[in-house]
């Protein structure tokens, strides 16, 4: 039965994430990069400076620019960075990393554009409550005749939160990591739904659901406060551990890059199979890259819309750094560790691949490595659960016409989905996530292409009004 379900889901996934969608996402990022004259490269330093901007004269917004970024990062830096990279390399070979990098570099322009539009078209309610995202970008920017596309985005966004990135994959990654550390041999098991599960999985699942409920019920303010504490700390811990691994294995880095590049273009495939190997590497790398950094998916703009900023471009610049931090920094560390160690070519799956890679790369740290990696994954995934609850709640709010009672009911459904996550099979979990991710990206990409002229116009307006030596412009009324 499970084999049949996995087979059906796999066929749907291959269709959704076929060559047309992959090419469309890459071309969109390339087009926006060209129209914006490489803004992600020329203004990256400015974007990082804007993170710490304290003085904001803004007509709207609920949280600081940095808090909005942390909320977005809480949803992006998760199992995709640790488990997703591993599954991409195992399925598509080391070359998947190359396509992940390429998608991220162009994806920075995509992230910039979607967040700019979200702030520009956001709606400020009479009580000061902010609601924004691709659904309003489509409805207000493209016109009422396109509202059906906005509804589709919000519908798929709800599914991504409830069945994709937000719940199943994250809690499944957490419980798998805890199980691999405390009970790898499954010596203590209990039967649920006719299948054996380690007690560590059950206990970890209960704890995750309980603490997620405590934060989720508090809404955006509580989610952003938790994210501002956990995200920077855990990113620093993971990056430092990864840099130590790379420095102690520095002689293997050139070989790792050669393997990544050659594998990306199928140069190591058997005769006649180069094109097929290249397509698989592209598919897995881009799909997992988008899963991780969410550029083009349309999720980060929902958080960006709540930022207190003086101009839409300001938050757009800050938001695009999320893709850089997520993929170019964090995912690269995971990918290089896996390629250096060769862990991807063995029988291991999921988090076990990354754990094995770090243990091989840092043997002198002993049991500290798997324990630290487990903690990083637990906290990364936990904050992703919180961030995606916020995203999907805003989608539900849009679909329900602002009825907050419906949103509150959805919160409890979301928490129930978190409870169910540990008992889903790994293959099914990631396949479902890929499918709904792809479906959510389609309406968002259409809006970006349709409104690319607006993006360029607003960007030119910002830089034309930018005082010399400053990074921000005076606030304008929304």
N, C-alpha and C positions, 0 to 999 in steps of 0.2 A: 504493500500500500504506500509506504513512504517512498519507495523507489519510483513508483508511478507519479506521485505528487512532484517529486524532485525533477523528473523528466519533463513534465508539463510546464513547470515553472521555468526550467532551463530553456525550453523552446520559446516561451514568451520573452524571456530575458534577451535571448539572441536576436529576436525580432526588434524589440524596443531599442537595444543598444547595437543596432546594426551599423553598417558603414555610413548611411545617410545622416544619422544623428551625430555620430562621431565627427564627421566632416563639417556638419553645420555648426557644432560647438566650437571647433577649432577655427573655422572661417570667420565666425562672429567675433571671436577674440582678436583675430588678425585684423579684421576690418576696423574694429574699434581702436586697436592699437595704432593703425595707420591714420585714421581720422583724428585721433587725439594726439598725434605726433609723438607716440611713445611716452605718454605721460607717466606710466608706471616706472619708467627708467629715469626720466629727467626730474621727477618730483618725489622720488622715494624718500630722500633725506627730509624734504619739507613735510612729508606725510608723517614721518616718525616724530618730528618736532611738534606737530599739531596734536599728537597724543597727549602731551602734557599741558596743553593750553588750558589755563585756569580762568582767565577773564572772558566771559561770554555774554555779549549783549544780544540776547535772542528773543524773538517774538513767540517762540513755542519750544516745546520739548519737555521731556519728563526726567531724563537722566543725562549725566555728562557724556561728552564724546567718548572718553576713555571707558566709561561704564557700558556704553552701547557696544563698543568694540569688544570688551570682555564678555558681554552677553553673547555676541556673535561667535567669539572664539570658544566660549564654553560649549557651543553647539557644534563647532567644527573640529576642535582638537579633542578627539575621542578615540574610539576603537579603530577608526579609519587610519590613524597614524601608526598604530601598533599592530593591529590584526589585519586591517585592510591592505596595508602595504605588503604584508606577508602573503596574503591570499593572492594579490596581484602578481607577485613574483613567482609564486608556486605555480599559478595557472598560466601566466604569460611569459615566464622567464625573466631574467634580469633586465631585458629590454623594456619591460613595462615601466621601469623607473624613468627612462628617457622620455617616454610619452607623458608620464605624470609631470615631469619638469616642464616640458613644452606647453602642456595644457595649463599649467600654473602661471607661466610667464605671460601668456596671452590672457589667461583668466584674470590676472590682476586688472587689466583694462575692462574686462567684463564686470568684475566686482565693483570697480569704480563707477561704471556707468549705471548699473542697476541700483546702487545705493544712492547715487545722485538723483535719479528719477524718483526714488522712493521718498526722499526728503522733500523734493520739489512738489510732488503731488500729494503729500500726506494730508490727512484731515485732522484738524484740531477741534475736538468736541467742546461744547460750552463749559464743561467742567474741567477743561484743561487736558483731558485724556487724549492721547495721540494714537491714531490708527493709520498705518501706512504699509506699503508693500506693493508688489507687482499687481495685485488686484486693483488698487487705486491707480497705479501707473497706467494700466490697460484701460480702465473705465474712463479716467479723466484725460489721459494723454491721447488715446486712440479714439475715444468717443463712445457714446452710449450703445452704438450698434455693435460694439465689441465686448459688451458686458458678459456675454456668454463665455468668452475666452477668459475673462477675469474670474468667473465662477468656476471654470474648469481648473484654473490654477489653484484657487482656494480649496477646491475639493481634493485635488491631488496632494496639496500641502497638508491637509488634514490626514490623509492616508500615510504620507511619509512620516509624520509625527507619531501616528498611532500604530503603524505596522512596519515602518522602515527604520530610518536613522534614529528616531527618537526613543524607541522602547526596546523592541526585540533584540536588535544588534548590540545595543549598549549593555543591557542587563545580561545578555547571553555572554558577552565578552567578559564582564565582571565575574560572573559565577564560574566561567571556565578558567579564568586566571586564578581565582581563589582555590578552585578544586585542584588545579595542576600543582599548586604549591603545597596545600595542606593534606590532600588525599589523592595523589596521582594514580595510585593503584586501585582506587575505589573500594577500599576495604570496608567502609561504613556506608551501606546503601539502604535505600527505602524504595518501594515500588509505587510509582505514580503513573496513572494512565496506562498501566500495563507494561511500563518500562522501568528499569532500575536507574536511580539517581543517587549520587553521593549526598550524604547529609550536609556536606559543605556547600553544595549547590543550593539546597533547600534553605539553609540558614542564611547564606549570603543573599539569596533572592528576597527573603523576608526583610532583612535589614535594609537593602537598597530601596525596596518599595516603601518602607516605613519612613526613612529619612527623606526620600523624594517627596512623599506626601506632605511632610512638615514644611518643606520649602515651597513647593508648588502652590499650596493653599495661600501663601503670603503674596503671590503675584509678582509682577515685574520688579518692584523695589527689592524684595527679598532675594529674588533670583540674581539680580545684578550685584547685590552686596556679597553674596556667596561667591559669585564668579570672580569678582575683583580680588578676592582673597586667594581662592584655590588655583585659578588658572595661571597667574604669573609665577606662583611658587612652584607648581608642578612642572611647568614648562622649563624653568631654570634647572630643576633637579634632573629632568630627563635629558636636556641638552648638555649639561655638564657631564653626566654619565656617558652620553654618546660621544662627546668630544674626547674624553679620556680614552674610550675604546679606539677611536680613529687615530689619535696621537700615538698610542702604544702599538698600533698596527699600520703605521704610516707607510711602510714599505709595500703594503698590499693595495694601497689606494689606486695607483696607476693601473694595475691589473684589473681592479674592480671596474674602473671607468671604461677600459677597453672591452670588458665583457658586456657591460651595459650597452654600449654603442653598437657593438657587433650584433648582439642579440636583438636590439631594437629594429634592425633592418633584416633580420632573418639570415644573417651571414653565416651562422653556425648550424642552420637547419640542414637536414639531409637534402641531397640533390632533388630539385623540383619543389621543395617545400618552403622556400624562402618567403614567398609572398604570403602563404598561409600563416607562417610563424610571425611575420611582421604584423599581419592583421590582428592576430590573437594578442600580441604584445600591445598594440594600439588600443584594442578594445578593453583589455583588462587594466592597462595603465590609466587611460582617460576616465573610464568608469569609476575606478577606485580613487583617482585624483579628485574627481568631482564629488564623490562621496565624502572625501576628507575635507577639501577646502570649500566646497559648495559654490564655487564660482559658476555663475550661469544658472544655478538651481533656483535662485530667487528667494532664498531663505534669509540671508544676512540683511537684505534691505528692510525686512520687517523690524529688526532690532535697530537698524540705522535710523529709521523714521522717528524714533523716540528721542534722538539726541538733541541736546541744547547746543545749537551751532548758529553762527551768524550768516552762513551761506551754505547751500547744499553741497558745493564742491569741497568745503572743509571736511564734512563727514565722509564724503566719497573718498577723499585721499586717505583719511584715517582707516576707513574700512578696507581699502585694497591692501593695506599692510597685513591684514589677517591671512590673505592667501599666501603672501610671502613667508610669514612666520610658520604657517601650518605646513605647507608643502616644501618650499625651498629649504627650510631649516629642519623642522621636526621630522617630516617624512623622509628627507634625505638621510638623516642620521639612521633611521630604522632600515632604510633600503641598503645603505652602504654596509651596515653591520651584517645584514643577511647575506649579501653577495660576497663579502670578505670571508665569512665563515663557511659558506657553501651549504648552509642549513636548508636552503630552498629546494635542493635536489633530493632530499631524503623523504622518508614516509610521514614526516610531521605535518601537522595542519594548524592553521590559525595562530593563536598566541604562542603555542609551543614552538613555532618556527623562530619567532623573535626572541623568546626566552633562551632557546638553544644558542642562537647567534650571539647574544650578549654574554652568555656563560663561556662560550668558546673565545670570545674576544677579550673578556676580562676574567681569566681564570684565577688571578691572584686575589680577587675580591670574594671568592667563595660563594656562600649562600646569601651574601648581601645583594648580589646581582638579581637573582630571581625574585627576592623579596621586594627590592626597590622597583623592579619592573612591574610586579603585581600591584603595588601601591599606585604607581603612575597610571596604569590602565584603569584601576578602580576609580580614581579621582577624575581622570580625563572623561571616562564614560559616564560617571555620575553627573558631571556638569553638563554633558551633552544631553542627558535626559532632561535636565532642567531647562536648558536653552530651547530644545525642540518642543517642550510643552508650551513655552511662550509663543513660539512661531505658530504652532498648530492652533493654539487658542485664538490668535488674531485671525487666522483663516476661518475658524468657526464663527467668530464674532462678525466677520464680513458676510458669511453665508447666511447667518441668522438675522441680519439686519440690525446688529448691535444689541441683541437680547442677551444680557449677561447671565440670566438663569440657564440658558442653553450652554453657555461657556462653563458654568459651574458643574453642570451635569457631565460635560465633556472631560473636565479635570478628573473626575472619578473613573471614567472609562479609561483615561490615559493611565491612571495608577493601576487599574486592573490589568492593562496590557503589560505594564512593567512586571507585575506579579507573574504573568504567563510566560514572559520572555525566556526564563531559564530552561523551559521544557520544550523549546523549539529546537529542531535539528540545525546544526551550523550551516549546512548547505542551503537549506530552505530559507533560513533567516537572511543570509546575504543576497540570495537571489531575489527575494521579495523586495528587499531594500533597493537593489539595482533597478528593478522594474518601476517602482513608484517614483524613484529619483528621476529616471528618464522621462516619465510622463509629466512630472512637475516642471522639468526644464523646458519642455516644448513651448508652452504659452509664454514663458518668460523670455525665451530667445526671440520669439516673434515680436514681442514688444520692444526689445532692444534694437532690433533691425529697423522696425517701423519708426522709432523715435530717436535714431542715431543723430539726426540733424538737431534735435532739441538738446541732446547731450553736448554736442559741440558748441552750440550757441551759449548755453549756460556756463560752460567751461571758459569760453572766451570772455564772457561778462565778468567772471571772477578775476581772471588775471588782468583784465583791463582796469579794474577798480582797485587792484592790490597796491597799497602804498609801498614805496621803496623800503626794503629792509624788513618788511612785515610778512607774516604768513596768513593773516586774516583780513577780511574787509568789514566795514561797518554793517550792522545787521539791517536787513530789509524786512518790511512787514510782509507776512505770508498771506 
